[in-house]
Amino acid sequence: MAVDRLLPTDEARDLIGLTRDVADKVLAPIVDEHEKTGTYPAGVFATLGEAGLLSLPYPEEWGGGGQPYEVYLQVLEEIAARWAAVAVAVSVHSLACHPLMTFGTEEQKQRWLPEMLGGATVGAYSLSEPQAGSDAAALVCKASTVDGGYRVTGSKAWITHGGIADFYNLFARTGEGSKGISCFLVPKDTAGLSFGKPEEKMGLHAVPTTSAYYDNAFVPAERRIGAEGQGLQIAFSALDSGRLGIAAVAVGLAQAALDEAVAYAQERTAFGRKIIDHQGLGFLLADMAAAVDSARATYLDAARRRDAGQPYSRNASVAKLVATDAAMKVTTDAVQVLGGYGYTRDFRVERYMREAKITQIFEGTNQIQRLVISRHLAG
Ligand SMILES: Cc1cc2nc3c(=O)[nH]c(=O)nc-3n(C[C@H](O)[C@H](O)[C@H](O)COP(=O)(O)OP(=O)(O)OC[C@H]3O[C@@H](n4cnc5c(N)ncnc54)[C@H](O)[C@@H]3O)c2cc1C
């Protein structure tokens, strides 16, 4: 059932309509096959780019959609309800455009931003390393100063869209400590850059996650974004926005699971009546609906603060925590509603449950969100 959304403008309503159309006609017919075979749907990203859905929250003057964040997130939610892997990749692309948009010079933006926001090139974000995920300041990949730029050596891990994306936000060490990290925009075809084979994941099979290996790779100085040593600040600033994207993806997944569970419960009978009419199950569905609605309200509140130019870092962490925990519970309960059938691959709730798990882990685990929130509380 389509979500009845409160949207700020007619343009936003049109965008949601367009997204539902693309989701129904382009995503829905192929999602099961791609998730089963683990094949990347390149054509889907071309379609989303052409439809202007890859850069909605960025200014129109740079090729973006000029939409408020609250609208972008609801578009993302609609995509996730059909295909979480694609929604995650769209969110990561948006995350990967953030450093250049926010910290790039006018010249850098003019050079690269229009193709990134226009969807001609797709981006990835590589902060994590094999030994440094939550503790990003412990990263060791090294960028040494040489004539005209930097030589990079080291490994990055867990890159969504790795090996496929055209450009990579690379966070590498140019000095000591947390203020010794810098941000670079690295093109895929850089000599000395190679990618590992895709990780064999629990879900999100259609979009690869890989390592990247830098072997004395030359990155010109003009590809450093922001000042030397500003990298971690840039990374965390992008993640505040990115976390809201993951919250929206989680709500899309939870909504899809709720819809399937309700539809099933209206058909299936036990003890002479529809299972939805057994109060024990009806109340389970009611709790699921309450969790989805409140998670959506939480991310929208954070997004509206962002749109109003107010601080929203704490709210983004609350939204990511609440929405992804809700998605895990709601998708698990959806499997319960379908009984034995829910545990098979014949029904999508099984996939939703596997996909919900990662939303509690990436872009800062939910323990790290609690750390951020508690630090805000401690002042
Ligand atoms: C499918 C997938 C896609 C990803 N995509 C990207 C990407 O595109 N770019 C990117 O840079 N990274 C990406 N990641 C990496 C992801 O962000 C990290 O896996 C995540 O941040 C956790 O880091 P870790 O795996 O090293 O776990 P660790 O940091 O080793 O944490 C292990 C456990 O310890 C807990 N823990 C750690 N520190 C604390 C603490 N201080 N207090 C309490 N508990 C703590 C964690 O919550 C976790 O439960 C991706 C990961 C996956 C699986």
The ligand as an SDF file (V2000), in Angstrom:
LIG
                    3D

 53 58  0  0  0  0  0  0  0  0999 V2000
   27.9840   -4.2460    3.4570 C   0  0  0  0  0  0  0  0  0  0  0  0
   28.8890   -3.1940    4.0150 C   0  0  0  0  0  0  0  0  0  0  0  0
   29.0590   -2.0000    3.3420 C   0  0  0  0  0  0  0  0  0  0  0  0
   29.9200   -1.0230    3.8470 C   0  0  0  0  0  0  0  0  0  0  0  0
   30.1370    0.1070    3.1140 N   0  0  0  0  0  0  0  0  0  0  0  0
   31.1050    0.9720    3.5100 C   0  0  0  0  0  0  0  0  0  0  0  0
   31.4940    2.0670    2.6770 C   0  0  0  0  0  0  0  0  0  0  0  0
   30.9450    2.2720    1.5840 O   0  0  0  0  0  0  0  0  0  0  0  0
   32.5200    2.8560    3.0820 N   0  0  0  0  0  0  0  0  0  0  0  0
   33.1680    2.6680    4.2700 C   0  0  0  0  0  0  0  0  0  0  0  0
   34.0760    3.4300    4.5800 O   0  0  0  0  0  0  0  0  0  0  0  0
   32.8140    1.6420    5.0870 N   0  0  0  0  0  0  0  0  0  0  0  0
   31.8060    0.7900    4.7400 C   0  0  0  0  0  0  0  0  0  0  0  0
   31.4710   -0.2700    5.5430 N   0  0  0  0  0  0  0  0  0  0  0  0
   32.1820   -0.4640    6.8060 C   0  0  0  0  0  0  0  0  0  0  0  0
   31.3160   -0.1910    8.0240 C   0  0  0  0  0  0  0  0  0  0  0  0
   31.0750    1.1940    8.1450 O   0  0  0  0  0  0  0  0  0  0  0  0
   32.0310   -0.7940    9.2400 C   0  0  0  0  0  0  0  0  0  0  0  0
   31.9230   -2.2060    9.1350 O   0  0  0  0  0  0  0  0  0  0  0  0
   31.4610   -0.3080   10.5500 C   0  0  0  0  0  0  0  0  0  0  0  0
   31.7390    1.0610   10.7410 O   0  0  0  0  0  0  0  0  0  0  0  0
   31.9940   -1.1000   11.7370 C   0  0  0  0  0  0  0  0  0  0  0  0
   33.3770   -1.2110   11.6900 O   0  0  0  0  0  0  0  0  0  0  0  0
   34.0880   -2.6470   11.8780 P   0  0  0  0  0  0  0  0  0  0  0  0
   33.4150   -3.5790   10.9600 O   0  0  0  0  0  0  0  0  0  0  0  0
   35.5300   -2.4500   11.7580 O   0  0  0  0  0  0  0  0  0  0  0  0
   33.7030   -3.0950   13.3430 O   0  0  0  0  0  0  0  0  0  0  0  0
   34.4860   -2.6710   14.6750 P   0  0  0  0  0  0  0  0  0  0  0  0
   34.7490   -1.2210   14.6830 O   0  0  0  0  0  0  0  0  0  0  0  0
   35.6290   -3.5990   14.8640 O   0  0  0  0  0  0  0  0  0  0  0  0
   33.3840   -2.9840   15.7740 O   0  0  0  0  0  0  0  0  0  0  0  0
   33.1190   -4.3200   16.2160 C   0  0  0  0  0  0  0  0  0  0  0  0
   32.0250   -4.2300   17.2930 C   0  0  0  0  0  0  0  0  0  0  0  0
   32.5120   -3.4410   18.4020 O   0  0  0  0  0  0  0  0  0  0  0  0
   31.5940   -2.3840   18.6650 C   0  0  0  0  0  0  0  0  0  0  0  0
   32.3430   -1.2150   19.1320 N   0  0  0  0  0  0  0  0  0  0  0  0
   33.4260   -0.6360   18.5510 C   0  0  0  0  0  0  0  0  0  0  0  0
   33.7950    0.4530   19.2470 N   0  0  0  0  0  0  0  0  0  0  0  0
   32.9280    0.5710   20.2830 C   0  0  0  0  0  0  0  0  0  0  0  0
   32.7650    1.4990   21.3510 C   0  0  0  0  0  0  0  0  0  0  0  0
   33.5730    2.5490   21.5010 N   0  0  0  0  0  0  0  0  0  0  0  0
   31.7390    1.3050   22.2200 N   0  0  0  0  0  0  0  0  0  0  0  0
   30.8910    0.2470   22.0840 C   0  0  0  0  0  0  0  0  0  0  0  0
   30.9930   -0.6530   21.0920 N   0  0  0  0  0  0  0  0  0  0  0  0
   31.9870   -0.4850   20.2050 C   0  0  0  0  0  0  0  0  0  0  0  0
   30.8970   -2.1280   17.3320 C   0  0  0  0  0  0  0  0  0  0  0  0
   29.6410   -1.4720   17.5080 O   0  0  0  0  0  0  0  0  0  0  0  0
   30.7660   -3.5390   16.7830 C   0  0  0  0  0  0  0  0  0  0  0  0
   29.6330   -4.1470   17.3520 O   0  0  0  0  0  0  0  0  0  0  0  0
   30.5850   -1.2400    5.0740 C   0  0  0  0  0  0  0  0  0  0  0  0
   30.3880   -2.4350    5.7630 C   0  0  0  0  0  0  0  0  0  0  0  0
   29.5740   -3.4100    5.2560 C   0  0  0  0  0  0  0  0  0  0  0  0
   29.4290   -4.7200    5.9960 C   0  0  0  0  0  0  0  0  0  0  0  0
  1  2  1  0
  2  3  1  0
  2 52  2  0
  3  4  2  0
  4  5  1  0
  4 50  1  0
  5  6  2  0
  6  7  1  0
  6 13  1  0
  7  8  2  0
  7  9  1  0
  9 10  1  0
 10 11  2  0
 10 12  1  0
 12 13  2  0
 13 14  1  0
 14 15  1  0
 14 50  1  0
 15 16  1  0
 16 17  1  0
 16 18  1  0
 18 19  1  0
 18 20  1  0
 20 21  1  0
 20 22  1  0
 22 23  1  0
 23 24  1  0
 24 25  2  0
 24 26  1  0
 24 27  1  0
 27 28  1  0
 28 29  2  0
 28 30  1  0
 28 31  1  0
 31 32  1  0
 32 33  1  0
 33 34  1  0
 33 48  1  0
 34 35  1  0
 35 36  1  0
 35 46  1  0
 36 37  1  0
 36 45  1  0
 37 38  2  0
 38 39  1  0
 39 40  1  0
 39 45  2  0
 40 41  1  0
 40 42  2  0
 42 43  1  0
 43 44  2  0
 44 45  1  0
 46 47  1  0
 46 48  1  0
 48 49  1  0
 50 51  2  0
 51 52  1  0
 52 53  1  0
M  END
$$$$
